[in-house]
Amino acid sequence: MEHIRTPKVEHVRLLDRSCPGRKISVGTLYLSATHTIFVENNPETRKETWVLHIMVNNVERPPTIPTGSQLILRCKDFRVIQLLIPQERDCMDVHSSLTRLSRPESYSELYCLSFNPSLNKEEREESWSFIDLSADYKRMGVPNNLWSLTTANSEYRLCDSYPSELFVPKSATPAVIVGSARFRSRGRFPALTYFHQDTLAAVCRCSQPLSGFSGRCHDDEQMLQAVMKSNPGSDYIYVVDTRPKLNAMANRAAGKGYENEDHYTNIRLHFIGIENIHVMRSSQQKIIDVGEMRTPSMADFLWGLESSGWLKHIKAVLDAGAFIAKAVAEEGVTVLVHCSDGWDRTAQACSVASVLLDPYYRTIKGLMVLIERDWISFGHKFSHRYSHLDGDPKEVSPVLDQFLECVWQLSEQFPCAFEFNERFLISIHTHVYSCQYGTFLGNCQKERRDLRLRERTHSVWSHLWKERSEFTNPLYRADHSQTTGVLRPNTSPYCFKLWKGLYNHADKTATPRQSPSECLSAMREESQHLEDELAIQQERITALMGKPITWEKRTVPRKTSQSREGWGGPDPPSTYTYPVTSPAQNYYPAFLSDSTNQRAPTSPLGSKPPMKGHDPDDTSTCSDVESGVADLSSRSPSGEVSEVSLSTA
């Protein structure tokens, strides 16, 4: 409380730009140790607006106007709150107080250390045990005769930013592991993050080698050889460097760089081209500026969105995950992923690949496990990247924001594949910045242990799990082909959209053009119709394989608004061709683009081409109609759908 100069200011006017209509309220402003609180004077509503100090990104003080002094609070969840304070001295005091309170200098000042929900000691300990990473590895079939648990990093001896328990190739000796750690930046040697039981291929991660222009390390070369031997079905591995190649080459001057294929004979090097944290920070600021335009024209909005480059960066991250998923699921090749230090772009690529490969990570609890493993356990720098403490602003970057947006983009292409909705993703995003729970504090596992966070704070995962009814996607179906298969996203530029639900809070509260119940009712009708068509076509295929049949044609009228002929879904990707689940191009009725609950406007990066026609008698086009891959029904000249009834003689 010593940083609060004025705890209470009356007759303050508040304009919350996230509210539709931009209504101005008059009330009293309070400053507490943890929150800024505004209470309306209206005795009928007495609406309260609470803002955590840590959620305030910056406080601006525009020039004074005749009616008072202004303050603008720009929040980390992209809300913008404008205050008009009658007295300039009060405004200066509030500005000074908020500037200091929003920039804590030590962990002891964070909200999670004073937040005390009604939980006893046993419940708090149980909340921290809710996510069990060893159980997830067992679910993947690890340890086994190919991968084993190593004690090399016990007490964080080799790498203080890695977890103490790691899985490495069973053939890798302790000496090889130690030698490889010494040759990798920050000691982050190759370790297992995902194992694919069907192909025996794996996804591993590490940091860049300290190779310079000509350096080499026999232990590191043997380590990569051991990674290759852990997959009996392949005689090479992919090394995916997520950086642009020019950036990787520039690091050679600092004694780092990338693997030399002349020394590592069992690798195939592949550069992705995800930009560094500084480019991403600047790009997100530009997209925020686009969202704050008062009355932009369509041309201004599209130009701002294009010039920000944000969707291009999201596409690069998704491309990286898609390449890894293709290598593991189709080619059966193990992939080793790294960037510079292996805790930013590496985490993005590995976690996106896991979402594509494994349906478990598309469930509510599965996504929690994935973030706990690839981000928290493997040492993503949460405190630095999300400005939990006052520090170097150049270390701040929206790395996890981009991963969550990639998941959201996938949920738009595969609406039935994810158990959770966008509210779940936004809640995770908020808790990453809010520091209300101890889950996302610290930069590594060792730092969290030293801070004794399990004893002093609570875990967010059990809290989100208790609220899971709020995060459930009503379109999710456990028996749907999207839910059980590997996802194959279309990463053409026109498939990416601006995430309105995250960046444009005003649109979240707008009245939808169609109620959710009407949307779901129409969706069920469309789903049932597609299932009927699928059953009929399966009977037809069965009959064509040898049974005599008779044909009876009946016409089924369909609503014009739900006709799939009017839906221009994404083209099949030209890069990834392995036989896995495709986006639900026809599964969504056209009217869902009007709903503000789950849909967002299409990116200006391209337009959707018309659906290609096909021969209904050509069985080579047969696919899973339920997932919207192909329409196998015949069509009458009038536009009605003609179904075929089969009867066997």
Secondary structure, 3 states (H helix, E strand, C coil): CCCCCCCEEEEEEEEECCCCCCCEEEEEEEECCCEEEEEECCCCCCCEEEEEHHHEEEEECCCCECCEEEEEEEECCCCEEEEEECCHHHHHHHHHHHHHHCCCCCHHHCHHHCCCCCCCHHHHHHHHCCCCHHHHHHHCCCCCCCEEEECCCHHHCCCCCCCCCEEEECCCCHHHHHHHHHCEHHHCCCEEEEECCCCCCEEEECCCECCCCCCCCHHHHHHHHHHHHCCCCCCCEEEEECCCHHHHHHHHHHCCCCCCCCCCCCEEEEECCCCCHHHHHHHHHHHHHHHCCCCCCHHHHHHHHHHHCHHHHHHHHHHHHHHHHHHHHHHCCCEEEECCCCCCHHHHHHHHHHHHHCHHHHCHHHHHHHHHHHHHHCCCCHHHHCCCCCCCHHHCCCHHHHHHHHHHHHHHHCCCCCCECHHHHHHHHHHHHHCCCCCCCCCCHHHHHHHCHHHHCCCHHHHHHHCHHHCECCCCCCCCHHHHCCECCCCCHHHCECCHHHHCHHHHCCCCCCCHHHHHHHHHHHHHHHHHHHHHHHHHHHHHCCCCEEEEEEEECCCHHHCHHHCCCCCCCCCCCCCCECCCCCCCCHHHHHCCCCCCCECCCCCCCCCCCCCCCCHHHCCCHHHCCCCCCEECCCCCEEEEEEEEC
